[in-house]
Amino acid sequence: MALAPFQDGDLVLLFRSEESRATIRDALADVAAEDLVTLMIGADHGLTGTFHGVAGFIDAWIDFTETFERLHNRITEMTAVGPDVVYAETKQVGATATAGVEINYQAAAVFRFDDGRLQQAEFHLDRAAARRAAGLPAGD
């Protein structure tokens, strides 16, 4: 499964390793559309980064993880919202690279498929916004 490398791993180490990036590239090649779009969406309607293709997916995560000394990710829930949308909740714990500030937050992702191929991967720092984007109630 393409998300397996994200479960319980240190994302900083994962995306610094060419071997790990190659594993992710190979996994995505099996499921991603050629025109895959990856969105990195900040909290409170913050900055959104847009990346294209499988290489863009990896670039998005390299860009994001560069700001951390360590960042552990745990997928806590996955829900098929419909035949073409999957919603995933994560807990991320780590420390920033510049000041070593400890972080502990709950993020989420929305994966959109068309004809069985991953068309769009959205990674949200605001879980309620991700739920709304997936067509779910905002929740608590």
Buried (B, 14 or more C-beta within 10 A) or exposed (E): EBBEBBEEBBBBEBBEEEEBBEBBBEBBEEBBBEEBBBBBBEBEEEEEBEBBBBBBBBBBBBEBBEEBBBBBBEBEEEEEBEEEBBBBBBBBEBBBBEEEEEEEEEBBBBBBBEEEEBBBBBBBBBBBBBBBBBEBEEEE
